[in-house]
Amino acid sequence: DQQVKQNSPSLSVQEGRISILNCDYTNSMFDYFLWYKKYPAEGPTFLISISSIKDKNEDGRFTVFLNKSAKHLSLHIVPSQPGDSAVYFCAASLIGGSQGNLIFGKGTKLSVKP
Amino acid sequence: EAGVAQSPRYKIIEKRQSVAFWCNPISGHATLYWYQQILGQGPKLLIQFQNNGVVDDSQLPKDRFSAERLKGVDSTLKIQPAKLEDSAVYLCASSLVAGSQLPGAADTQYFGPGTRLTVL
């Protein structure tokens, strides 16, 4: 039973345009969400996070939006650059419960074309 | 600052053989995690250490997998005997603390490059 779902295995975007990566979750107890970026042959790299008390968090070109009622979050990358091409993982955790145990989605492979 | 180190990077073994992976976390990080990432899936937590104590090993197949973190620094993950379905990338991660009430930079998990295991 997948608690964190990324339903789009891949996404292709033109350089300079917006990339929107989506993530859905089923466990209403999750209250901290993260996005990780992964290049081939490397480990995942933390990108941005959001606590459930917020609905938006922004860091440069990256913005994460959280809709708790829909159990949905999205990562926006504006403008997209070829170097953003990677696999993006959505992850969720239970604060104070599992003490940092992250539940990951399957990932979305983003390709940004020049 | 040096990142999380793992070795070996690649390992090929036959089923029923044993294998061990090593991880050196970022200096000063109290929490260490081992994840298994099967092709096409996201990482799945196998075991979490806080210093040298086990916090969560609920998803570790204890009949064949074992892990230790002696002296609260380096860690080893062992598989004995290996099965075909153990073929995966084994990722080690560390964080400064875990489960704080105010999540932020201290909770961020930093991953190593992983060890790709192929069981034939």
Contacts between the chains, C-beta under 8 A, distances in Angstrom:
chain1	res1	chain2	res2	distance
A	4	B	42	7.4
A	32	B	103	5.1
A	32	B	107	8.0
A	36	B	111	7.8
A	41	B	113	6.8
A	42	B	113	5.5
A	42	B	114	7.9
A	43	B	4	7.1
A	43	B	91	5.5
A	43	B	93	7.4
A	43	B	111	3.2
A	43	B	112	5.1
A	43	B	113	5.1
A	43	B	114	5.4
A	44	B	43	7.0
A	44	B	91	7.4
A	44	B	111	4.9
A	45	B	111	7.1
A	46	B	108	5.0
A	46	B	109	6.9
A	46	B	110	7.1
A	49	B	103	7.2
A	49	B	108	7.7
A	51	B	103	6.2
A	89	B	42	5.4
A	89	B	43	7.5
A	91	B	42	7.5
A	93	B	103	7.9
A	95	B	99	6.9
A	95	B	101	6.9
A	95	B	103	6.1
A	96	B	99	5.8
A	96	B	101	6.3
A	97	B	99	7.8
A	98	B	56	6.2
A	98	B	99	7.6
A	99	B	48	7.1
A	99	B	50	7.5
A	99	B	55	5.6
A	99	B	56	7.0
A	99	B	98	4.8
A	99	B	99	3.2
A	100	B	31	6.4
A	100	B	33	7.7
A	100	B	48	6.9
A	100	B	95	6.4
A	100	B	98	3.5
A	100	B	99	5.1
A	100	B	107	6.0
A	100	B	109	7.1
A	101	B	45	5.4
A	101	B	48	6.5
A	101	B	56	5.8
A	102	B	43	7.6
A	102	B	45	6.8
A	102	B	109	6.6
A	104	B	42	3.0
A	104	B	43	5.1
A	104	B	44	7.2
A	105	B	42	5.2
A	106	B	40	6.6
A	106	B	41	5.6
A	106	B	42	5.2
A	107	B	42	5.8
